Amino acid sequence: MTKILPFCFLILIISRCTNHDTSPPILKSETPTSDLVSSKEISIFKYNNSYNGAALGCEFKVTANAYITGLGCASPAIGNYTLTLFKVDTVNGIGSLVASLPIAISSADTVGFKFKYVYLSTRVKITKDNYYRVALNGDFSAYDYLAFPGGSSYALPLVSPKDSKVIFTKGVAGYAGLFPDTEYTTYMFPADIVIQFP
């Protein structure tokens, strides 16, 4: 009897040490701006004049802590750009840079209003109820914007059609490489994030 008891104890310990218990959870990635475009509840407009040294994007907040693993955009213009993510200081009207990634848009990337993404080497934590701004920076020979038609139930601020934990709050613009401090409530620009909620 005394020999059986330690053996049973050993089996119990082994059964608790499974790969299932030690494996990290697989987090699903979401792309809110792309999801908004896919909902077809907004209108896409094209601006065919050049705009040099600009930052074009949107502001959002999350209602639960999350991780940003990448940044993206949809662009009708080929070229080399920079995607930026800022955390907003709402008291002082400024922002602090959280992430920045280069992105190259080829002619194949401009077809069919599709989004292209680049990924961070280390994911960035963002916190609930704080505001963030993501923008595409560079010289544009043309750009697209997303408008909220009159009479539509879609207007800013707007809960993401796929995940209610993401809320779009404003369209934003500014000078390339700087905090985009010009705000819009009737349209936004197709910059995006790749986000994961634990």
N, C-alpha and C positions, 0 to 999 in steps of 0.2 A: 504494500500500500504506500509506503514512504517513497518507493522508487517511481511509482506511477504519478504522484502529485507533481514533482518537478518536471516530468515529461509533459504533462498537461499544461503546466504554466508556460513552458517553452513554446508549445503549439499556439497558445493564446497570443503570445508576443509576436510570433511570426505572422499570424493571421491579421494582426493590426498593422503590420509594416508592409502595406501593399503599395504598388505604384500609384494606385488610384488616390491614396491619401496624400502622397507627396508631390504629385504633378500639379503645376500651376494651372489655374483655369484658362481656357482658351477664350479670349475676348473677341467679340465680333466688332469689326470696324464699320463705321458709318460715315457717309459723305453727305452732310445736310444740304448744301447748296445744289449738288447734283440731284438729290432726291426732290428738292423743290422744283427744279426744272422738269424732272420726270413726271411730276404731278400734273403738269399742263394747266395749272390754275393761274399761271402768270403769263405775261407777254414778253417776248424777246425782241428788243429793238437794236438796230445797228446804227452806229455813228461812224461814218466813213471819212471823217476828217482826221488829220494827225493831231496827236496830243503828246508833246514831249516832256520827259521828266515827271511823269505822273505816278501816283499810287491810287489804285481803284479797287474797292472791295466792299466789305460789309462788317457790321458790328453784330455780335451775338453774346448771349450769356447761357450758362447751363444751370439747371436746378439740382444737379448732383455732381459730385466731384468726378473728374474724368481725366483721360490721357489723350494728348495729341501725338499722333505717330507720323503724320505727314501733312503736306499742304498741296493745294492744287488750284487749277483754274480752267476756264474755257476761254479761248482767245481766237479771234478771226485773223490775227496778224502774226506772221512768223517772226522769230527773233529770240534773243537771249534776254531773259527777265529775272527778277528776283521776287520771291514770295516772302512776305513778312507777317509775323504775328505779334501784336502788341497787347499787353494788359493795360486796361484803361484806368486812370486815376480820375474818377468822376468829380472829385472835389476841386482839383486844380486844372481839369481839362487837358491833361497831358497823358502820355502813355510810355510804358517801358517795354523795350524790345524783349520778347520771349524766345522767338525763333526766326531764322532767316535761311532760305534755301534758294540756290539758283535753279532755274528751269529753262530748258530750250524748247521752243515751239517750232515744229517743222510744218511743212505744208500739209502732211498727212494728219497732223493734230488739229488742223483748222476745219476739217470736213465734218459736217453733221452736228455741230455744236456739242462736241464731246469734251469731257473733262480729262485732263492729264494730271498725274500726281507725282510728287517726289517725296522721299521718306527721310525722316530724321534718324540719325545713328542711335540716339537715345530718346525715348519718348519723354514728353514734357507734361507734367501734371498741371491741370487747371482746376480751379475751385469754384464751387457753386456760388451763384449770386454775384460773381464778379463779371465785369464786361471785358470782351476781347475784340480786337479788330484784325481781320486778315485782309491782305491786299496784294495785288499784282503790281510790281513796280517796273517802270522802264519807259521807252519811247514807243508810242503806238502809231501805226499808220491807220489803224481803225480799231474800234473796240465795240463790244456788245454791252447792253445793260438790261436788267430785268425790271419790268414795270408792273405795277399792281393796278389793273383796270378798274374804272369806276363801277360800282355796283357789285364788285367781287367781294366774297367773304375774306379774301386774302388781302391783307394790308399790314404795314409795319406798325407796331411790333407783331410778329407772326410766329406761331409755334410751328416747328418743322412738321411737315405732313407725315413723316415716318417715325419720329421719336419726339415725344412731347418734352423731353428733358433739354432740348435745344430750342432756343428762342432767338429769332432774328430781330434785332431792334432798330437798326438804321442801315442805310447805304452810306458809304464813306469815300472820301477822295482827299488827295493832298499832293505834296511834292514827293517824288521818288526817294526812298530811303528814310523818310521822316514819318513821324506819327501822322496818319491821315485824319486831319481835324475838321474837314468840311463834312457836314451831315445832311442826309436826305431822308425823307419819310415816305416818298412815293415810288422810289426805285432804288435798286442796289446793283452792284457789279458782281459778275460770276467768279469770285475767288472762293476757295473752299478749304475745308480742313478734313483730315482723316481722324476721327474721334473714336475712342473706346470707353465704355462705361463698365467699371468693375461689377 
